[in-house]
Amino acid sequence: MTYTLTGSDGKPYSSPVPGTLGGHRRLRIYGRLDCPAALRALPRGRYVANRVFFADEQTAISAGYRPCAACLRGKYLAWKQRRSAPRK
């Protein structure tokens, strides 16, 4: 069996190993596979068309995705703070 994962360049590739994180292509969010927000959205259907998977967190970040506010709250708050910090 092969799995389609998203690489650090944002492009899909085949992998013999499943991803450890899921995400939403359009919203550019990544999170745990058991994320309560994603599990609520999946049955509604539209989320499925934009679902992506990542091998690890570094790959998701390199591809330009941010942490999920629901399942990765601490990482999301740190990301948000870094974004709002004044640049020198």
URURBEL-V392627 format. One record per residue. N is the residue number from 1. RES is the residue in three letters. PSI is psi as a letter, one per 30 degrees, with the letter a starting at -180 (999 if undefined). Layout:
BEGIN
{{N RES PSI} {N RES PSI}}
END
This chain:
BEGIN
{{1 MET k} {2 THR l} {3 TYR k} {4 THR j} {5 LEU l} {6 THR k} {7 GLY l} {8 SER f} {9 ASP g} {10 GLY g} {11 LYS k} {12 PRO l} {13 TYR l} {14 SER k} {15 SER k} {16 PRO f} {17 VAL k} {18 PRO l} {19 GLY l} {20 THR f} {21 LEU k} {22 GLY l} {23 GLY l} {24 HIS j} {25 ARG e} {26 ARG e} {27 LEU f} {28 ARG h} {29 ILE k} {30 TYR l} {31 GLY a} {32 ARG l} {33 LEU f} {34 ASP g} {35 CYS k} {36 PRO e} {37 ALA e} {38 ALA e} {39 LEU f} {40 ARG e} {41 ALA e} {42 LEU e} {43 PRO f} {44 ARG f} {45 GLY e} {46 ARG f} {47 TYR e} {48 VAL e} {49 ALA f} {50 ASN g} {51 ARG k} {52 VAL l} {53 PHE k} {54 PHE k} {55 ALA e} {56 ASP l} {57 GLU e} {58 GLN e} {59 THR e} {60 ALA e} {61 ILE e} {62 SER e} {63 ALA f} {64 GLY g} {65 TYR l} {66 ARG l} {67 PRO k} {68 CYS k} {69 ALA f} {70 ALA e} {71 CYS f} {72 LEU h} {73 ARG e} {74 GLY e} {75 LYS e} {76 TYR e} {77 LEU e} {78 ALA e} {79 TRP e} {80 LYS e} {81 GLN e} {82 ARG e} {83 ARG e} {84 SER f} {85 ALA k} {86 PRO k} {87 ARG k} {88 LYS 999}}
END
